[in-house]
Amino acid sequence: FNQGRMTHAELPEQRLFGESTFYEQILWGSDTTYVTKTDHYPLANTIDTLSEELIENAKEFISEYSLLKENYTLEMIPAMSRDTAFTGTFIQRALNSLKITILQLIDEKRTLEEIRQNIHTDKYHFVKSIHELHSEGIIKFQ
């Protein structure tokens, strides 16, 4: 915090920094341990969003994540849909880098949890991307 504004957050063991760290901690509130270091000054601010906006976003994310996680458990194994193949056409569809990374990791063996461990984002954005890929017919579940 700097003058009451959140400027940095990190979960180094998960390689999460910035807003993703904040959202990850909010989603797992009771399991979260918070440490404030008064003598720690990060090289750069990893959060540029106003604290109030972070909190408003988090409220939305908690509500939506609660619904999404019921449909997509981390034990599920995704596969590419039969009528799609990972080609340059996905990039033309304007997929964001998170979705492209998810698609690159799908091998019909890894669970969602195993895929998520290789991607450095919070649970909300991961599950939301899985939902969108599934809804668009790009991936399916075995």
C-alpha positions in Angstrom: 0.0 0.0 0.0 1.1 3.5 -0.7 -0.9 6.3 0.9 -3.9 4.0 1.2 -3.7 2.7 -2.3 -2.8 -0.8 -3.2 0.3 -0.8 -5.4 1.7 -4.3 -5.2 0.6 -7.9 -4.5 2.4 -11.1 -5.1 2.1 -14.9 -4.6 5.6 -15.9 -5.6 5.0 -19.6 -5.2 2.3 -19.4 -7.8 4.2 -16.8 -9.9 1.3 -14.4 -9.6 1.8 -10.7 -9.4 -0.5 -7.6 -9.4 -4.2 -7.7 -9.8 -4.3 -11.5 -10.4 -2.8 -12.0 -7.0 -5.5 -9.8 -5.4 -8.3 -11.6 -7.1 -6.8 -15.0 -6.3 -6.7 -14.1 -2.6 -10.3 -12.7 -2.6 -11.6 -15.9 -4.2 -10.1 -18.0 -1.5 -10.6 -15.6 1.4 -10.7 -17.9 4.4 -7.6 -19.9 3.1 -5.6 -16.7 2.6 -2.8 -15.5 4.8 -2.0 -11.9 4.3 1.5 -10.5 5.0 2.3 -6.9 5.0 5.9 -5.9 4.6 6.7 -2.4 5.6 10.3 -2.6 4.6 9.6 -4.1 1.2 9.5 -1.8 -1.8 8.9 -3.6 -5.1 10.9 -2.4 -8.1 7.7 -1.5 -9.9 4.1 -1.1 -9.0 2.2 -4.2 -10.2 -1.3 -2.7 -9.5 -2.4 0.5 -11.3 -6.1 0.1 -10.7 -7.7 2.2 -7.9 -8.5 0.1 -4.8 -12.2 0.8 -5.0 -12.3 -0.5 -8.6 -10.4 -3.6 -7.5 -13.0 -4.3 -4.9 -15.9 -3.7 -7.2 -14.3 -6.1 -9.8 -13.7 -8.6 -7.1 -17.4 -8.6 -6.1 -18.4 -9.3 -9.7 -15.8 -12.0 -10.0 -16.8 -13.8 -6.8 -20.4 -14.0 -8.0 -19.6 -15.2 -11.5 -16.9 -17.6 -10.3 -19.3 -19.2 -7.9 -21.5 -20.2 -10.9 -18.7 -21.1 -13.2 -16.8 -23.4 -10.9 -19.9 -25.6 -10.5 -19.8 -26.4 -14.2 -16.0 -26.8 -14.6 -14.3 -28.8 -11.9 -10.5 -28.9 -11.9 -10.6 -32.7 -12.4 -12.1 -32.4 -15.9 -10.0 -33.2 -18.9 -10.6 -30.9 -21.9 -10.1 -31.8 -25.5 -10.2 -29.9 -28.8 -13.6 -30.2 -30.5 -13.6 -32.5 -33.5 -14.5 -29.7 -35.9 -11.7 -27.5 -34.7 -7.9 -27.8 -34.8 -5.4 -25.4 -33.3 -4.5 -23.3 -36.3 -3.9 -19.7 -37.0 -7.7 -19.3 -37.4 -7.9 -19.0 -33.6 -5.7 -15.9 -33.7 -8.0 -14.5 -36.4 -10.9 -14.9 -34.0 -9.1 -12.5 -31.7 -8.5 -14.9 -28.8 -6.5 -13.3 -26.0 -3.2 -14.7 -24.9 -4.6 -16.6 -22.0 -7.0 -18.6 -24.2 -4.2 -19.3 -26.7 -2.0 -20.6 -23.9 -4.8 -22.8 -22.6 -5.3 -24.2 -26.1 -1.6 -24.9 -26.5 -1.6 -26.9 -23.3 -4.7 -29.1 -24.1 -3.4 -32.6 -24.9 -6.5 -34.7 -23.8 -4.4 -36.0 -20.8 -4.0 -33.0 -18.6 -6.8 -32.0 -16.2 -7.9 -28.4 -15.9 -5.9 -28.2 -12.6 -2.7 -29.4 -14.4 -3.3 -26.9 -17.2 -3.9 -24.1 -14.7 -0.6 -24.9 -12.8 1.2 -24.0 -16.0 -0.6 -20.7 -16.5 0.0 -17.7 -14.2 -3.4 -16.2 -13.8 -6.1 -16.2 -11.1 -8.8 -18.9 -10.9 -11.5 -16.6 -12.0 -9.9 -15.6 -15.3 -8.8 -19.2 -16.0 -12.3 -20.7 -15.4 -14.0 -17.8 -17.3 -11.7 -18.5 -20.3 -12.5 -22.3 -20.1 -16.2 -21.4 -20.1 -15.9 -19.1 -23.1 -13.8 -21.7 -25.1 -16.4 -24.4 -24.3 -19.3 -22.1 -25.1 -17.8 -21.2 -28.4 -17.4 -24.9 -29.3 -13.6 -24.7 -29.4 -13.1 -27.3 -26.6 -15.1 -30.1 -25.2 -14.8 -32.4 -22.2 -14.3 -36.1 -22.3 
